[in-house]
């Protein structure tokens, strides 16, 4: 038990480090501190899906299952990156914001689903394994499988919704800054 607790502490630290590294890479890619948080929004739902899959199958949270959770941190963000990057590309081309979100959702639905189905197809045999090594690979596969399925739904529905809220907040804040700057310039001219 003591050894298992120590390994779980190490795995929690590894997961936290993975989240930080993914966040930093996304912040560099999107040149924003806020957009990566929207993308990482799908990670807690992926973990929920993974734990739900373990509960449904009666599998205990073991070291291999925890490794599956760590794998999910890097894998589940891919679909959100594809979706939000395309939204930003459409906005840069001049499409209105909400139209860009809807268009990106329509055009990126199939690539996101195909990518997820490929990953699920790869994890399915591991999740259902019954032969030699099944006690190690099975929990990892079940964890990844459950997390992928839940995070895909979250990516397609909640991530664009959250992004629209964040973008609306960002625009209001920017308008306030512009208004305050204009008011300051107007006051300076009045002197």
C-alpha positions as CSV (number, residue, x, y, z in Angstrom):
1,X,0.0,0.0,0.0
2,X,2.8,2.4,0.9
3,X,4.5,1.7,-2.4
4,X,1.3,2.2,-4.3
5,X,0.7,5.5,-2.6
6,X,4.2,6.7,-3.5
7,X,3.7,5.7,-7.1
8,X,0.3,7.5,-7.2
9,X,2.0,10.7,-5.9
10,X,4.6,10.4,-8.6
11,X,2.0,9.8,-11.2
12,X,0.0,12.9,-10.0
13,X,3.1,15.0,-10.3
14,X,3.7,13.6,-13.8
15,X,0.2,14.4,-14.8
16,X,0.5,18.0,-13.4
17,X,3.8,18.4,-15.3
18,X,2.1,17.1,-18.5
19,X,-0.7,19.6,-18.1
20,X,1.7,22.5,-17.6
21,X,3.8,21.5,-20.6
22,X,0.7,21.1,-22.8
23,X,-0.5,24.5,-21.6
24,X,2.8,26.2,-22.4
25,X,3.0,24.6,-25.9
26,X,-0.6,25.7,-26.6
27,X,0.1,29.2,-25.3
28,X,3.1,29.5,-27.7
29,X,1.0,28.1,-30.6
30,X,-2.0,30.3,-30.1
31,X,0.0,33.3,-28.8
32,X,-2.6,33.7,-26.0
33,X,-2.8,32.8,-22.3
34,X,-6.6,32.3,-22.4
35,X,-7.2,30.1,-25.5
36,X,-5.2,27.2,-24.1
37,X,-7.4,27.1,-21.0
38,X,-10.4,26.7,-23.4
39,X,-8.7,23.8,-25.1
40,X,-7.7,22.2,-21.8
41,X,-11.3,22.4,-20.7
42,X,-11.9,19.0,-22.2
43,X,-9.3,17.3,-20.0
44,X,-11.4,17.2,-16.8
45,X,-14.2,15.7,-18.8
46,X,-11.9,13.1,-20.3
47,X,-10.8,12.1,-16.8
48,X,-14.4,11.9,-15.8
49,X,-15.1,9.6,-18.8
50,X,-12.1,7.5,-17.9
51,X,-13.1,7.0,-14.3
52,X,-16.7,6.3,-15.4
53,X,-15.3,3.6,-17.8
54,X,-13.4,2.1,-14.9
55,X,-16.5,2.1,-12.7
56,X,-18.7,0.5,-15.3
57,X,-16.2,-2.2,-16.0
58,X,-15.4,-2.8,-12.4
59,X,-11.7,-2.0,-12.9
60,X,-9.7,-0.6,-10.1
61,X,-7.7,2.6,-10.4
62,X,-4.2,1.0,-10.8
63,X,-0.9,2.3,-12.0
64,X,-1.6,1.2,-15.6
65,X,-5.0,2.9,-15.5
66,X,-3.4,6.1,-14.2
67,X,-0.9,5.9,-17.1
68,X,-3.9,5.8,-19.3
69,X,-5.1,9.1,-17.7
70,X,-1.7,10.7,-18.3
71,X,-1.9,9.6,-22.0
72,X,-5.3,11.3,-22.2
73,X,-3.8,14.6,-21.2
74,X,-1.9,14.8,-24.4
75,X,-4.4,13.1,-26.7
76,X,-7.7,14.7,-25.9
77,X,-6.5,18.3,-26.7
78,X,-5.9,17.4,-30.4
79,X,-9.5,17.7,-31.5
80,X,-10.0,21.0,-29.7
81,X,-6.8,22.3,-31.3
82,X,-8.1,21.4,-34.7
83,X,-11.5,23.0,-34.1
84,X,-10.3,26.3,-32.5
85,X,-7.4,26.7,-34.9
86,X,-9.9,26.6,-37.8
87,X,-12.2,29.0,-36.1
88,X,-9.3,31.5,-35.7
89,X,-8.4,30.9,-39.4
90,X,-11.9,31.7,-40.5
91,X,-12.1,34.8,-38.4
92,X,-8.8,36.0,-39.9
93,X,-10.3,35.5,-43.4
94,X,-13.1,37.9,-42.4
95,X,-15.9,35.6,-41.4
96,X,-18.1,36.9,-38.5
97,X,-17.3,35.3,-35.2
98,X,-20.4,33.1,-34.7
99,X,-20.6,32.1,-38.3
100,X,-16.9,31.0,-38.0
101,X,-17.8,28.8,-35.0
102,X,-20.7,27.2,-36.8
103,X,-18.7,26.7,-40.1
104,X,-15.7,25.3,-38.2
105,X,-18.0,22.9,-36.3
106,X,-19.5,21.7,-39.6
107,X,-16.2,21.4,-41.5
108,X,-14.2,19.8,-38.7
109,X,-16.8,17.4,-37.5
110,X,-15.7,14.6,-39.8
111,X,-12.0,15.0,-39.1
112,X,-12.6,15.1,-35.4
113,X,-14.8,12.0,-35.5
114,X,-12.4,10.1,-37.8
115,X,-9.5,10.9,-35.5
116,X,-11.4,9.8,-32.4
117,X,-12.7,6.6,-34.1
118,X,-9.1,5.7,-35.1
119,X,-7.9,6.2,-31.5
120,X,-10.9,4.3,-30.1
121,X,-10.3,1.5,-32.7
122,X,-6.7,1.2,-31.5
123,X,-7.6,1.1,-27.8
124,X,-10.6,-1.2,-28.2
125,X,-8.5,-4.5,-28.4
126,X,-6.4,-3.3,-25.5
127,X,-9.5,-2.6,-23.4
128,X,-11.1,-6.0,-24.2
129,X,-7.9,-8.0,-23.8
130,X,-8.2,-11.3,-21.9
131,X,-4.9,-13.0,-22.6
132,X,-1.4,-12.6,-21.2
133,X,-0.8,-9.1,-19.9
134,X,-4.5,-8.2,-19.9
135,X,-4.3,-7.1,-16.2
136,X,-1.8,-4.4,-17.2
137,X,-3.0,-3.3,-20.6
138,X,-6.8,-3.7,-20.0
139,X,-7.1,-0.9,-17.4
140,X,-5.0,1.4,-19.6
141,X,-7.2,0.7,-22.6
142,X,-10.4,1.1,-20.7
143,X,-9.3,4.4,-19.2
144,X,-8.2,5.8,-22.6
145,X,-11.3,4.5,-24.3
146,X,-13.8,6.1,-21.8
147,X,-11.9,9.4,-21.7
148,X,-11.7,9.7,-25.5
149,X,-15.4,9.1,-26.0
150,X,-16.5,11.7,-23.4
151,X,-13.9,14.3,-24.4
152,X,-15.0,14.1,-28.0
153,X,-18.5,15.1,-27.1
154,X,-17.2,17.9,-24.9
155,X,-14.9,19.1,-27.7
156,X,-17.7,19.2,-30.2
157,X,-20.2,20.9,-28.0
158,X,-18.8,22.6,-24.9
159,X,-15.4,23.8,-26.2
160,X,-16.9,26.1,-29.0
161,X,-19.5,27.3,-26.5
162,X,-16.9,28.2,-23.9
163,X,-14.7,29.8,-26.6
164,X,-17.6,32.0,-27.7
165,X,-18.1,33.2,-24.0
166,X,-14.4,33.8,-23.7
167,X,-14.2,35.7,-27.0
168,X,-17.3,37.8,-26.1
169,X,-15.7,38.7,-22.7
170,X,-12.4,39.5,-24.4
171,X,-14.2,41.8,-26.9
172,X,-16.1,43.6,-24.2
173,X,-12.9,44.1,-22.2
174,X,-11.2,45.4,-25.3
175,X,-14.0,47.9,-26.0
176,X,-13.9,49.1,-22.4
177,X,-10.1,49.7,-22.8
178,X,-10.7,51.6,-26.0
179,X,-13.5,53.7,-24.4
180,X,-11.3,54.5,-21.4
181,X,-8.4,55.5,-23.7
182,X,-10.6,57.7,-25.8
183,X,-12.1,59.3,-22.6
184,X,-8.6,60.0,-21.3
185,X,-7.5,61.5,-24.6
186,X,-10.7,63.6,-24.7
187,X,-10.0,64.9,-21.2
188,X,-6.4,65.7,-22.1
189,X,-7.6,67.7,-25.1
190,X,-10.0,69.6,-22.9
191,X,-7.2,70.9,-20.7
